[in-house]
Every structure is written in structure tokens, then in C-alpha cells.
Amino acid sequence: MRVINNVAMILCFFPWVSFGLIEGGVQPYFLLLTGFIVFVNMLSYQSFKKEQLLYVIPVSYFLIAFLGTSDLKVLFRDFAGYLVVPVCYIFFKNYLSRYGFPRKIIIICAGISIAAGIIQFLTFEKIFEFITHSRTTSTRGFTGLASEPSFYGMHLVFLGALLMFHDSRHLFMGIGIAISGVVLSMSFMSVMFFFTVIPSVLILKDKISLKILIGIFMTLIIFIAMLPSDNRLKSLIFSFYNNGITKTIDKDPSATKRFSKFYTPFYLSYENSFLPIGRSVTDQLSYLSKSELEELPELVNYDNKIGSYSGRYFYHFGLIAILPTLFLFLYLLILGPLKYLAVFILIFILMLFSISPLYPVIIFFLSLTFFSIKENYGR
């Protein structure tokens, strides 16, 4: 059974690998195998486990959305995204309790991912097209074994963060893996992931220091300075510095599109009085009158792709998702230690970004964050 669990873990660390069978981004193979493992383990349970309450999330979404949406493809895609939460959390928790932390698997998988980016740098960008469906341009970075540069950088940042959680001796190795992701992906979003994920781990591990922060900052500054002048990451950073965020978004079509997909779920949730929305974005907009459509802000995105991880929850669940988030923030603000409030804010910012709901490693990261806080409170 350990071999099967290891294979499932490896699939989680290569979620975009399609083996040339299925087009698209994150693939379903890891969910099928981890779901099977969790189901088999559940058959041996003698009593109800508290973590099984997480199944309320996908079940609630299905009940909200089943009668609301006409797009069954979106319904099952989003249901699978919410199903990842309980399945991956329970799988990861069981793996840790039975086999320990998968340190070697993470290091090997991170090494393979970094090697893939280096191979693309030395050869050509589409060399791994037979196993992954990637998209990039000459002014962007490499994709490794992910679907696009930003996700490649994000993935290595998360793998580095997982390693940092395990042992303080792996602190600099984890930071090195994360920096490799930023360097190879040359993505602005990977920089954003880096500066939210890595500091949150350093704060939780009580390892944050001025020396480490200066070292990280100087490394990234040197890397950005070495980029070619037409590189997208470099041009975005200079544009932010010279023109501000608003003008940069207005002038950059890709940034405008990303911000539009981020903005839309929050706006539509607000317009719906923060009540749960079972319809897809397209279906929700189709219920508006012509005059209401004309009054919509230009930034509203008309396709079904929600460009925010937490935005998806706020859109589908409304106040059911917003109130617990607000309660947790107020609790930490009033009663919680300052470091946990800082971690909460960093993770809240992180989850505003565009992350596939099917991406399993963010569940591992959030699980380790929860376990770390729970352990510290238990002392």
C-alpha cells in the first residue's frame, strides 16, 4: 500500500503531466488515485473522523449549483475542484501519520521540475509538449512540467515551502528551490507567490530575520537586473514602479485580463447581496437585463474562468465563506498572537491569486500551516 501512496504523492507533485492523453491544465490522475486510497482507508474506519466534515464543501456546492447552472461541464469541473479539499487533506494527513514526511519525494520531484526548466533553457520551450500542454512566449519564462510560467514558478515555491516546514535544516534548500522557480519562470506572479508563501513559513517557524530577508531580496534584485530588457517580468516591474498599478493594468492586455478574472467573482457576489450563486459566471450574467448589462463595469469578465482561488469560494458560497473568514481575522486581530495574524494576512493575499481549484499542493501547504499552528497552540 505504501507504493501506491507514494505514486499518488508523486502524481500530486506533477499535476499538469497529461501523458499526452487529456488536454488542459491540471489533470485528474492524482484525484482518482488519492480518492481511491482515501475511500479504501475510510472502509476501515471504526468511527466518524472529524476531517470527514470537509466533504460538506463539495456536497454543498453541488446542492447549490445543481439546479442553478446549465453548464454541466463547469458544474463537474468546480465540483472536482472542491472535492480536492477533503480528499487531499485526508490523504496527506494519513500519509504523514503512516509513512512520515515525504522529504525525499519532494526533493526528487523539485529536482526533476528544476531540471525540466533548465533543459528548456538549453534546448527549446516545447520539448515536453508530448506530456504537458503548456503555453508561453519568447518574452516570458519557462514552463517546466507545468501549463504556463506563472504556475511553474508557483509550484516550485510551494515545493520549497513544504520542505521548509519539515525541518529547519532544509530552510535554505527550500528557499533555493523557491528562488529557482522565480528565476526559471521569469513570472511576475511567481514573485508574488514567493513573497506571500515563503515569509508565512519563516514566520511560523520563527526563522524570519533581517539577514535572511536582505539575502532573499538582494538575490531577486540581482536576478531581475540580469533579465533582458524585453522580458515581461522586468517590463511589468518597471511599469509598476514608474506608472503605478492602475496604469500598468490598463496598458497591459494580459494584466487586464488577469485582473478582470480576479475582479468578476467578487463584483458579482456583491451584486447578488453575497448570497450563494450556483450558476456559472456566464449563466449569472445571462439573467441580467440589457440595461443591467450596459451598467456593468468594463472589468467584468464574461467567460467562466474565475481568476481567484478564494474568489471562487466567495462567489459560490457568499456569506457562508465570507463570515468565517471575517470571524477568523477579527479573532486573530483581538486575541491571537501577532505572528498568526501576519500569516493569516499573507495567506489571504495568496489565495486571492489565480490558482487552479484542482491544484493539490496548496492543500498540502494549508494543511502544514494548520498543523503548525495547532501544535504551537497545544504547547
Secondary structure as UniProt FT lines:
FT   HELIX           2..13
FT   TURN            15..16
FT   TURN            19..21
FT   HELIX           29..43
FT   HELIX           50..55
FT   HELIX           56..66
FT   TURN            67..68
FT   HELIX           72..99
FT   HELIX           103..122
FT   TURN            125..131
FT   TURN            138..139
FT   TURN            144..145
FT   HELIX           149..166
FT   HELIX           168..170
FT   HELIX           171..185
FT   HELIX           188..204
FT   TURN            205..206
FT   HELIX           210..226
FT   TURN            229..230
FT   HELIX           232..251
FT   HELIX           253..271
FT   TURN            272..274
FT   HELIX           281..286
FT   HELIX           290..294
FT   TURN            298..299
FT   HELIX           309..317
FT   HELIX           319..334
FT   HELIX           338..350
FT   TURN            351..352
FT   TURN            357..358
FT   HELIX           361..378
//
